[in-house]
């Protein structure tokens, strides 16, 4: 009679171990949070020498066009009206293994002559903030190690999630 509770307890422990030992795939919620339409709210450019900030500029203050960065669940993406140019660039996106960086092969038309009129602005992008309603990305010289005399330029993009509206 005393063995029954002990056997039942051992049975429960063994079931718990079996259930817990199953491999769990794709525990990250980041791709699900990222999927959707994001409207550009701000762009700032910060110039540094080493880790000392030299200047801070806000860009796109006069652009009246809505700029949308769209991430799809199938890892495709698009950016509409990049740098206030009427165009839609399309490409693919992925995350690094640690889910801290966004990689996109999307080629956008831009206004800089140095790039030849096109660039991959989100080729190596640090995810600063990602939530239900906001996304902040940094591009440029975002590597963690740099010399004290190196000039660096970081562009920070702030986005706001757009609601999905039903088409009628």
C-alpha positions in Angstrom: 0.0 0.0 0.0 2.9 2.4 0.8 4.5 1.6 -2.6 1.5 2.9 -4.6 2.1 6.6 -3.9 5.9 6.1 -4.4 5.3 4.4 -7.8 2.8 7.1 -8.8 5.3 9.8 -7.9 8.1 8.1 -9.9 5.7 7.8 -12.8 4.9 11.5 -12.7 8.6 12.4 -12.5 9.4 10.1 -15.5 6.6 11.7 -17.6 7.8 15.2 -16.7 11.4 14.3 -17.8 10.2 12.8 -21.1 8.1 15.8 -21.9 10.8 18.3 -20.9 13.5 16.5 -22.9 11.7 17.0 -26.3 13.6 19.4 -28.5 12.0 22.8 -28.8 12.6 24.5 -32.2 12.3 28.2 -32.9 11.6 29.6 -29.5 12.2 33.2 -30.7 9.3 35.6 -30.9 11.4 38.2 -32.8 10.4 37.1 -36.4 6.7 37.3 -35.4 7.2 40.7 -33.9 9.1 42.0 -36.9 6.5 40.9 -39.5 4.2 43.6 -40.6 4.2 47.2 -41.9 6.4 49.8 -40.2 6.1 53.5 -40.9 9.3 55.6 -40.7 8.9 58.2 -37.9 12.5 59.6 -37.7 16.0 59.3 -39.0 19.0 60.6 -37.1 22.6 60.5 -38.1 25.2 60.6 -35.3 28.9 61.1 -36.1 31.6 59.9 -33.7 35.3 59.9 -33.3 35.9 56.8 -31.2 33.1 56.9 -28.7 32.9 60.7 -28.5 29.8 62.2 -30.3 30.8 64.9 -32.7 27.4 65.8 -34.3 23.8 64.8 -34.4 21.5 65.5 -37.4 17.9 64.7 -38.0 17.1 63.8 -41.6 13.9 63.7 -43.7 12.2 66.5 -41.8 10.6 67.9 -45.0 9.5 64.6 -46.6 5.8 64.4 -46.9 5.7 60.9 -48.4 4.9 57.9 -46.1 7.9 55.6 -46.0 7.0 52.0 -45.2 9.3 49.1 -44.3 7.4 45.8 -44.7 8.6 42.5 -43.3 6.7 39.4 -44.4 6.7 36.0 -42.7 8.2 34.3 -45.8 11.4 36.5 -45.2 10.7 38.9 -48.1 10.7 42.6 -47.4 10.0 45.9 -49.2 10.7 49.6 -48.5 8.4 52.1 -50.1 9.6 55.7 -50.7 13.1 55.2 -49.3 14.8 58.7 -48.9 11.5 60.2 -50.1 11.9 58.8 -53.6 8.7 57.3 -55.2 9.9 53.8 -55.5 9.5 50.4 -53.9 12.6 48.3 -53.3 12.2 44.6 -52.6 14.5 42.0 -51.1 14.9 39.3 -48.5 15.6 39.6 -44.8 17.0 37.3 -42.1 18.3 37.5 -38.6 21.7 36.6 -37.2 21.9 33.5 -34.9 21.8 35.7 -31.8 18.8 37.7 -33.2 20.5 41.0 -32.6 21.2 42.0 -36.2 18.9 42.2 -39.3 20.4 41.3 -42.6 18.7 42.4 -45.8 19.8 42.2 -49.5 17.3 44.9 -50.5 18.8 47.5 -53.0 17.3 51.0 -52.7 17.6 54.0 -54.9 19.2 56.8 -52.9 20.3 60.4 -53.4 24.0 60.0 -52.7 26.4 60.2 -55.6 29.1 58.3 -53.8 27.0 55.1 -53.9 26.2 55.4 -57.6 22.5 56.1 -56.8 21.8 52.8 -55.1 22.7 51.2 -51.8 21.9 48.3 -49.4 21.0 50.5 -46.4 19.9 47.5 -44.2 22.6 45.1 -45.2 24.0 44.8 -41.6 21.5 46.4 -39.2 21.6 46.4 -35.4 18.1 45.9 -33.8 18.1 48.5 -31.0 14.5 48.2 -30.0 11.7 45.9 -31.2 8.3 45.9 -29.5 4.6 45.6 -30.5 4.4 49.2 -31.6 8.0 50.5 -32.2 11.1 49.4 -34.0 14.5 51.1 -33.9 17.3 50.1 -36.2 20.9 51.3 -36.5 23.0 51.1 -39.6 26.5 52.2 -40.5 29.5 51.7 -38.3 27.7 49.5 -35.7 30.5 47.1 -35.0 31.2 46.7 -31.2 35.0 47.2 -31.5 36.6 50.3 -32.9 39.7 52.4 -32.2 39.6 55.6 -30.1 40.5 57.7 -33.2 38.2 56.1 -35.8 35.5 58.2 -37.3 32.1 56.5 -37.3 28.7 57.3 -38.6 25.5 55.7 -37.3 22.1 56.2 -38.8 19.2 55.5 -36.5 15.8 54.7 -38.1 12.7 54.9 -35.8 9.6 53.1 -37.1 6.0 52.8 -35.8 3.9 49.7 -36.5 1.0 50.3 -38.8 -2.4 48.7 -38.2 -3.6 46.2 -40.8 -6.8 47.4 -42.3 -9.3 45.1 -44.0 -9.9 45.8 -47.6 -13.5 46.2 -48.7 
